[in-house]
Amino acid sequence: MLTHQLALNFIRYYPFDHSTDRTIIGLAAGFDKNCDLLSHIHKLGFAFAEIGTLTPKENKGNRYAKIIKFDHSMINNLGLPNIGIDKAIPKLQKAKPKIPILTNISPLPDSTFQEIQDAVLKIENYCSAIVLNLFCPNIRYNINKMDLIKIKSSRPIFIKLSPDLSYRELNEIVTEAIDNNVKGYVLTNSLPVQGGGLSGKRLKDFSNASIRIINEIKDEKQIIIGCGGIETTEDILEKIDLGANYVELLTSWILSINPLYIHNLNKNLDNTVINLQNIEKILI
C-alpha cells in the first residue's frame, strides 16, 4: 500500500535519533513486514522490534485485502503479505540494527512442522529471538499449534497467542511451553472478528485479561511482552501491573501520525517509578 511505503521511506530518512530515550517499548510485528527498516527503526525510540510476520515461503496475502480504521482501532485482513524467509535473510545479513530484533514466523495453510523448523534454523543466527505466531486471524492453520511449541532454536523462543483463548486453553499452552523451554509470551495477537483481526483500543481488555492469566500460571523465569490497546503511559503501566515485563505497539503509533509518539511515551515512563529492565540482558 502506498501509505505504508511512504511511512517506510519517512523512517528511513528520519533525521533525528531518539534511541537514547528507549525504555521497554518495542515495535509490534506487522509494520516492518519485509525487513526494510532494521538499521533505522531505533531512531524513533523503540527498545526492540518484532519484524515480519515472515512465512516459510513468499506470501502475497489476501487478494482483496483492506484496513478499516475506527475508534482508535483497526481491522485488517491483509493475510500476512511478505517476501518469505529466504529473501529476508540477505537483508538481515546486511543490516546493522542497534536494537534487538525479534523475528515473527508464521505457518501458511500448507506449511508442515519441518518447514517451520527449517525456517527457524535458517534465520536464527540473524536475529535476537524468534516469535512463533500461533494464532493469526487472517491465516487458516492446518498445522497442530501445540506441535509448533516444540520448535527448537539456539535463540530464545516466544509464542504469540490469540486474545480469545480460554483459561483451559492457555493453561495447556503454558504447560507445553514450560516443558519446551519457551522464553516467554507475546500477549496478544489481534482479535478474530468479522472482516479480519481487530487491533488497537478495542483489543486492550482482551490483551490485559490474557496477561493476567498467563502471569498467574507461567514459570517465574518466563517473561511477558504485552501488546494490544496501548495508547498512553497509563496503558503501559497497567500491563506492567498485570505482569508484563515489556510492551510493544503498532496501531496507536500508526494512527497518531506522530514521529515523536514513542519518544514522548519513553519520556513519560522515565518519570515513572518502574523497573526498566534492559531487554538485551533478557535475550541471552
JOUR-V463317 format. One record per run of one state. SS is the DSSP state (A for helix, B for strand, O for the rest). FROM is the first residue (numbers start at 1). LEN is the number of residues. If there is no record, write none. Layout:
ss	from	len
SS	FROM	LEN
SS	FROM	LEN
This chain:
ss	from	len
O	1	1
A	2	11
O	13	6
A	19	3
O	22	3
B	25	3
O	28	13
A	41	4
O	45	3
B	48	8
O	56	3
B	59	1
O	60	7
B	67	4
O	71	2
B	73	4
O	77	5
B	82	1
O	83	2
A	85	10
O	95	5
B	100	7
O	107	6
A	113	14
O	127	2
B	129	5
O	134	11
A	145	4
O	149	7
B	156	6
O	162	5
A	167	13
O	180	4
B	184	4
O	188	3
B	191	3
O	194	2
B	196	5
A	201	17
O	218	5
B	223	5
O	228	5
A	233	10
O	243	3
B	246	4
O	250	1
A	251	6
O	257	4
A	261	10
O	271	8
A	279	4
O	283	2
